[in-house]
Amino acid sequence: MSSKRMYISSPHMSGLEQEYVNHAFETNWIAPMGDNIEGFESDLENFLGNDSKVVALNSGTSAIHLALQLLGVSKGDEVLCQNFTFIASVNPVLYQGATPVFVDSESETWNMSPELLEQAILNRIENFKKPKAIIAVHLYGSPYKVDEINAIGRKYNIPVVEDAAEALGSCYKNKPCGNLSDIGVFSFNGNKIVTTSAGGALVVKNEKLKEQAVHLANQSKDLAEHYEHSKIGYNYKMSNVLAGIGRGQMKVLENRVEARRGNYSFYKSELSELIGITFLDEDYDSNSNRWLTCILTESFEMRERIRLNLEKENIESRPFWKPMHLQPVFKGCLSFVNGVSENLFNKGLCLPSGSNLSKEDLKKVVNVIKKACK
Ligand SMILES: *Cc1c(COP(=O)(O)O)cnc(C)c1O
């Protein structure tokens, strides 16, 4: 086994983060408030443009939870969720005492199928259970069919939560992901394209919603000299120290996207000649940040052969997200499926994709895969 493990997506600091972190120490704002938080929020707002308002939070999961709160999702409500995703997209539905209903993917973007979404909505309306929200995901950085999903949301008057946790730096029709539907979510977890070690953000359309979100994230502490609370709140604000890391990371976001897109191009040019390996191409509408390079193999056996050979060389790779309708915890939940996500789960593999991988690293991965496919 070679000595140093190669990871799918490890943190990549630029060196610029330290200055902001030091600033937090020097000013002693080692707290969930301070200059770095305001700075990081405005960095994100400037990046997104379009009058976006951003609230920095302690995780992407918290951001989804607050999004559902702002939309009034509560006990007994149904929420339509993308079936092919990481479970953090869905868990907050349960935190609210609401019920997820899963909608499978289409094969062009691997994200929520607009056709199935509409079928699901009509079915639930027929059953007097009009869904309260839709959670769509730009999985692996590839934008979902934004215009189609938004149009369905508007047609039935159901708000769309945009889970852009994996898609900071991706674009749809030249507009940055994160502020494309009704309310947006980012994650800055350690494995994401830029990281604050742990963190997230909520993207809303106006200052009033931002104030509501900040209030909820701060234990719903009312204005008073003493501690006064008229509703349930949460402890979800981001640390000012970690926001400092985020400020440094935002300075190199473009560079990180370029590097990850470079990884994808290299893998694709080297591997698409192999029989049985395919890639998810971009269509004219979208630019993926290529958070992870994903390959689709011919069969479960082929996928496993590649994965185990990489593992032997101490190279991490991972099967795609397991669809929610197959998760034991969601047994018995209603789902609208077409086989797309289950097929992806059986045959898909995420390759090492970090922006800090060297050309030698990538060549090594390619060589192992080529040998495994011989
Ligand atoms: C990472 C991720 C989240 C959750 O973000 P955390 O910051 O880890 O809580 C949500 N949705 C998707 C699709 C993710 O990949």
The ligand as an SDF file (V2000), in Angstrom:
LIG
                    3D

 15 15  0  0  0  0  0  0  0  0999 V2000
  -23.1420   18.4700    2.4040 C   0  0  0  0  0  0  0  0  0  0  0  0
  -24.5690   18.4960    1.9900 C   0  0  0  0  0  0  0  0  0  0  0  0
  -25.5850   19.0070    2.8040 C   0  0  0  0  0  0  0  0  0  0  0  0
  -25.3970   19.3570    4.2410 C   0  0  0  0  0  0  0  0  0  0  0  0
  -24.4150   20.2010    4.5630 O   0  0  0  0  0  0  0  0  0  0  0  0
  -23.6900   20.1320    6.0090 P   0  0  0  0  0  0  0  0  0  0  0  0
  -22.9410   21.3900    6.0290 O   0  0  0  0  0  0  0  0  0  0  0  0
  -22.8180   18.9130    5.9890 O   0  0  0  0  0  0  0  0  0  0  0  0
  -24.7350   20.0590    7.0600 O   0  0  0  0  0  0  0  0  0  0  0  0
  -26.8610   19.0930    2.2940 C   0  0  0  0  0  0  0  0  0  0  0  0
  -27.1550   18.6780    1.0640 N   0  0  0  0  0  0  0  0  0  0  0  0
  -26.2210   18.1420    0.2590 C   0  0  0  0  0  0  0  0  0  0  0  0
  -26.6250   17.7190   -1.1120 C   0  0  0  0  0  0  0  0  0  0  0  0
  -24.9050   18.0020    0.6960 C   0  0  0  0  0  0  0  0  0  0  0  0
  -23.9950   17.4320   -0.0900 O   0  0  0  0  0  0  0  0  0  0  0  0
  1  2  1  0
  2  3  1  0
  2 14  2  0
  3  4  1  0
  3 10  2  0
  4  5  1  0
  5  6  1  0
  6  7  2  0
  6  8  1  0
  6  9  1  0
 10 11  1  0
 11 12  2  0
 12 13  1  0
 12 14  1  0
 14 15  1  0
M  END
$$$$
